[in-house]
Amino acid sequence: MPAFATTFANMFTQPGCFDTSHLAPTVFERQMGVDEAMIQQVLAEALHSGGDYADLYFEYSLRHSVVMEEGIVKSSSVAVVSGVGIRVLQGEQTGYAYSEVLEPGPMRRAARTAAAIAANGSVPLEQAWRFNTRKLSNHYPVLNTVSDLPLTEKIQLIQRAEASTKAQDSRIVRVTVSLVDSITHTQIAASNGGLLTDTRPMFRMNVHCVAQDGSNLQNGTAGMGGRVGQEALEQADHPVRLGEQAAAEALLLLEARQAPSGLMPVILGPAQSGILLHEAVGHPLEADFNRKGTSAYSGRLGEKVATECCTIYDSGTIAHDRGAINCDDEGVPGQENLLIENGILRGYMHDRISARHYGVEASGNGRRESYAHYPMPRMTTTYLANGESDPEEILGTVKRGVYCEAFSGGQVDISNGDFVFVPTVAWLVEDGRKTAPIKNFTLIGNGPDAMSKVSMVGNDFAMSEGIWTCGKDGQSVPVGVGLPTVLISEMTVGGMSE
């Protein structure tokens, strides 16, 4: 590990050192020599052939991972990621290059590569910018990060989760527990004078188990995480709780019967069911798809796209949530954006390119996986707001249907909104009651059509537990979802029993 990486890692061995205002300059300027003069030079190089705008995205991340299988620590790793991404915009064209080496020569060569798209003038290499450093609201204040914990204590957390899982039933035959944490420093310098730094903690713990009863094998999973610190682990005995939840899911599925098939009412339970909203509605409302005319929602601003009981937001400001951002990866502060209001489409999620196209302000949704990737419109935490119906009242209206509590994920065709989702925990609903657990089925539908059939929205809104990662164009970013209980009057259930 390089000397500056060792120094950086040592910073996080002392409690109470999580201070954005002083750590980011330490990493980028004091440890790597990336001062304002160097930033000026690289920006000037990026715009030397012309271009409307350029920005530099510096990243320094320290990532830990520990995995235990069958009571044995199978892997433990530490990864250091550092580099700078350099972007030049000319109209709606993007030139992008990156350097893994934060030194003047490699960064300037990368800047010249990114500048190759521009041919409409030049900026003198001695050009200077006056940077405006802006203090960000901190949506994830952490006293002691999970990264502060010694490896021995992380292993103890994993062991408690494994013991809790196995203790639930002798039919639990296999358990895997993982703990992943990271600290990511970013610094964004732009030719519009913006200069922002952010320090982002992230943590996730996941339990997976297998239950066996004769030849019947079923899986159970549970997870939690977010931009949280040790205090989140101290507030509740999460390792034990996750073990209980994973085992309960696997044991429930041992008793589950094959799901029915056909058109029927579908109830989406609170929290984790929000992944359906994320895929079926969220992605099609990302502005790049709409700018290109490839979304089912293209050109529909101001139109009714859902029932009146649907109000949907995307927010980067929910404290400690997995999708929270103090600023996006273009230097735009995180914010809450109204997407659909009482069924009316009010807005899209924008990066700087789409915002300029639509003549609006960037919405804080320009995100990227790392410095090696260019930013694009991405969700942060997407949720459907609370309604007025009691969840039991919603359940009582369904004579025969399905109730879905958790999902393994899904896919959506952005151009027409068609989706397929795989529930992992679900029940048959008969005469207003949840009766038998069901398995082996999919939900098949269309985003705009499903939103037009949302007939009741519950008053039990809940956020997911910080487990989701979203993929788009080969890039992955952490996101959050949230939902109250929702009744969709009719959807195709792809089961096997009928």
ZIWOTA-V988723 format. One record per residue. SS is DSSP state (~ for helix, > for strand, _ for the rest). NEAR is the number of other C-alpha atoms within 12 Angstrom. D_LAST is the distance of its C-alpha to the last C-alpha in Angstrom with 1 decimal. Layout:
# ZIWOTA-V988723
SS_NEAR_D_LAST, SS_NEAR_D_LAST
This chain:
# ZIWOTA-V988723
__13_59.3, __14_61.8, ~_13_64.4, ~_23_63.0, ~_25_59.5, ~_18_61.0, ~_20_62.8, ~_35_59.7, ~_31_57.7, ~_19_60.6, ~_26_60.4, __28_57.2, __20_58.6, __18_60.3, __21_58.6, __19_59.1, __24_59.7, __32_56.8, __27_58.9, ~_32_57.6, ~_23_61.0, ~_18_62.8, ~_29_60.4, ~_35_59.4, ~_30_63.0, ~_27_63.8, ~_39_61.1, ~_38_61.7, ~_24_65.4, ~_17_67.1, ~_22_65.2, __28_64.5, __19_67.3, __32_65.1, __25_67.4, ~_27_67.7, ~_21_70.2, ~_28_67.8, ~_43_65.0, ~_36_67.4, ~_32_68.3, ~_49_64.7, ~_48_63.7, ~_37_66.8, ~_42_65.9, ~_48_62.4, __44_63.9, __34_67.0, __30_65.6, __29_64.4, __34_61.0, __33_60.1, >_39_58.9, >_47_58.5, >_46_57.2, >_55_57.2, >_50_54.5, >_48_55.8, >_42_53.5, >_42_54.3, >_35_51.5, >_37_51.5, >_32_48.1, >_33_47.4, >_31_44.4, >_36_44.0, >_34_41.1, >_33_40.8, >_26_38.6, __25_38.8, __24_41.9, >_20_43.8, >_25_44.7, >_16_43.4, >_20_44.7, >_22_47.0, >_19_48.2, >_22_50.3, >_23_50.2, >_27_52.7, >_30_51.9, >_34_54.6, >_34_55.5, >_44_55.8, >_47_53.9, >_51_56.0, >_50_54.7, >_45_56.7, >_35_55.4, >_28_56.8, __22_55.1, __23_51.4, >_23_52.3, >_29_52.0, >_35_54.1, >_33_53.0, >_33_54.5, >_37_54.8, >_34_57.1, __26_56.5, __26_60.2, __36_61.6, __27_65.0, ~_25_66.9, ~_17_66.9, ~_23_63.2, ~_35_62.1, ~_33_64.5, ~_28_63.3, ~_33_59.7, ~_41_60.9, ~_34_62.6, ~_28_59.4, ~_40_57.4, ~_40_60.2, ~_29_60.0, ~_30_57.9, __32_60.7, __22_63.6, __17_64.9, __15_67.8, __21_68.6, __28_69.1, __19_72.2, __24_71.6, __18_73.8, __20_71.6, __23_71.0, __26_68.4, __17_68.8, __20_65.7, >_18_64.3, >_20_62.9, __21_60.5, __18_59.5, __25_55.8, __25_54.0, __29_52.6, __30_48.9, __36_48.7, __33_52.0, __31_51.9, __23_54.7, __29_53.7, >_36_51.1, ~_43_48.7, ~_43_50.6, ~_34_53.7, __29_52.3, __21_53.7, ~_25_51.4, ~_14_52.0, ~_17_50.6, ~_33_47.5, ~_30_46.9, ~_25_47.3, ~_36_44.6, ~_40_42.2, ~_32_43.2, ~_28_42.6, ~_43_39.0, ~_43_38.4, ~_32_39.9, ~_30_37.9, ~_43_34.6, ~_35_35.6, ~_23_36.9, __27_33.6, __25_32.3, __17_33.3, __27_29.9, >_36_30.8, >_30_32.0, >_33_32.8, >_41_34.0, >_39_35.2, >_46_37.1, >_44_38.7, >_40_41.3, >_39_42.3, >_38_45.1, >_36_47.3, >_41_50.2, >_40_50.5, >_42_53.7, >_43_53.8, >_45_56.6, >_43_56.3, >_43_59.4, >_40_59.4, __36_61.9, __25_61.5, __24_63.2, >_28_60.2, >_36_60.4, >_35_57.8, >_44_56.9, >_46_54.0, >_44_53.0, >_46_49.3, >_46_48.1, >_44_44.5, >_44_42.8, >_43_39.4, >_43_38.3, >_40_35.0, >_47_33.5, >_38_30.8, >_43_29.9, >_34_27.8, >_33_26.7, >_24_26.2, >_20_25.2, __10_25.6, __9_23.5, >_20_21.4, >_22_22.9, >_32_22.2, >_33_24.3, >_38_25.8, >_39_28.1, >_43_30.5, >_35_33.4, >_41_36.1, >_39_38.9, >_44_40.8, __46_44.4, __39_45.5, >_33_48.2, ~_33_48.9, ~_22_49.1, ~_29_45.3, ~_26_45.0, ~_14_47.7, ~_12_46.1, __13_43.1, __20_42.5, ~_31_39.9, ~_37_39.8, ~_32_39.0, ~_30_36.4, ~_42_34.6, ~_43_34.5, ~_34_33.0, ~_33_30.3, ~_44_29.3, ~_41_29.2, ~_33_27.2, ~_37_24.5, ~_40_24.3, ~_33_24.4, ~_34_21.7, ~_34_19.3, ~_29_20.3, __24_18.7, __25_15.6, >_23_12.1, >_25_9.2, __35_8.3, __31_5.6, __27_5.8, >_24_8.2, >_22_11.7, >_30_12.8, >_37_16.1, >_45_16.9, >_51_19.9, >_47_21.9, __40_24.1, __37_27.8, __37_29.6, __40_27.5, __46_24.9, ~_48_27.9, ~_47_27.1, ~_50_24.6, ~_47_27.6, ~_44_29.8, ~_41_27.9, ~_39_26.5, ~_49_29.7, ~_52_32.5, ~_47_32.8, ~_45_32.9, ~_49_35.7, >_43_37.9, ~_42_40.9, ~_35_41.3, ~_32_38.1, ~_30_39.3, ~_29_42.9, __22_41.7, __19_39.5, __21_36.3, __30_34.3, __32_32.1, __40_34.6, __28_37.8, __24_40.4, __25_38.6, __22_40.9, __19_41.5, __21_38.5, >_25_35.6, __36_32.7, __32_30.8, __29_30.8, __24_34.0, __32_32.7, __41_32.4, __34_35.5, >_43_35.1, >_41_37.9, >_46_38.6, >_40_41.3, __43_43.4, __33_45.4, __36_43.1, __26_45.3, __34_44.3, __40_40.9, __41_39.6, __50_39.9, __43_43.3, __51_46.2, __42_49.8, >_42_50.2, __45_48.0, __49_49.0, __48_51.2, __41_53.2, __36_51.7, >_36_51.3, __38_47.8, __35_46.9, >_30_44.2, >_35_42.9, >_29_41.2, >_41_38.5, >_37_36.8, >_25_38.5, __28_36.8, __31_34.6, >_26_37.5, >_34_37.9, __26_41.2, __38_41.6, __44_40.5, >_50_41.2, __42_44.4, __40_46.5, ~_44_50.1, ~_37_49.4, ~_35_46.8, ~_29_48.8, ~_22_51.9, ~_20_49.9, ~_24_48.7, __14_52.0, __18_50.7, __23_51.3, __35_49.3, __45_46.7, __44_46.9, __50_43.8, >_38_45.6, >_43_44.3, __34_44.5, __31_43.4, __33_47.1, __37_50.5, __28_49.4, __33_46.9, __36_47.6, __43_46.2, >_39_43.6, >_40_41.8, __51_39.4, __54_37.8, __48_39.3, >_51_37.3, >_53_34.9, >_45_33.8, >_48_32.6, __37_35.2, __29_34.8, __29_33.8, __21_34.7, >_23_31.6, __21_31.2, ~_29_28.0, ~_23_27.4, ~_21_27.8, ~_37_25.2, ~_37_22.7, ~_23_23.7, __26_22.8, __29_19.0, __22_17.3, >_28_13.7, >_41_13.3, >_49_14.1, >_45_17.6, >_42_18.8, >_34_22.1, >_36_22.9, >_38_22.2, >_30_23.4, >_28_24.3, >_30_23.2, >_32_24.6, >_32_25.7, __25_27.3, __32_30.5, __24_31.3, __23_28.4, __33_26.8, >_29_23.4, >_33_21.9, >_28_19.3, >_35_19.4, >_30_18.2, >_38_18.1, >_35_19.5, >_42_19.6, >_41_17.1, >_37_15.9, >_37_13.4, >_30_15.5, >_23_15.7, __16_18.7, __23_20.7, >_24_20.4, >_27_18.9, >_21_17.3, >_25_15.6, >_32_16.0, >_37_13.1, >_39_13.5, __28_12.7, __34_11.8, >_36_14.0, >_47_15.3, >_32_16.2, >_36_18.9, >_32_22.5, ~_39_25.3, ~_40_27.4, ~_27_24.4, ~_34_23.0, ~_39_26.5, __27_26.8, __29_23.9, >_35_25.3, >_30_26.0, >_35_27.3, >_39_29.1, >_33_30.1, __24_33.6, __26_32.7, __29_33.3, >_27_33.5, >_37_34.3, __37_32.5, __37_34.4, __38_35.9, __40_33.7, __43_32.7, >_28_34.4, >_33_33.8, >_24_34.2, >_28_35.6, __18_37.7, __15_38.1, >_21_39.4, >_21_38.0, >_34_39.1, >_36_38.3, __43_36.5, >_49_35.4, >_46_32.6, >_43_32.3, >_41_30.2, __39_29.9, __42_26.7, >_52_25.2, >_43_22.6, >_43_21.1, >_30_20.0, >_28_17.2, >_34_15.8, >_29_13.0, >_37_10.8, >_28_9.8, __27_7.5, __16_5.8, __16_3.8, __12_0.0
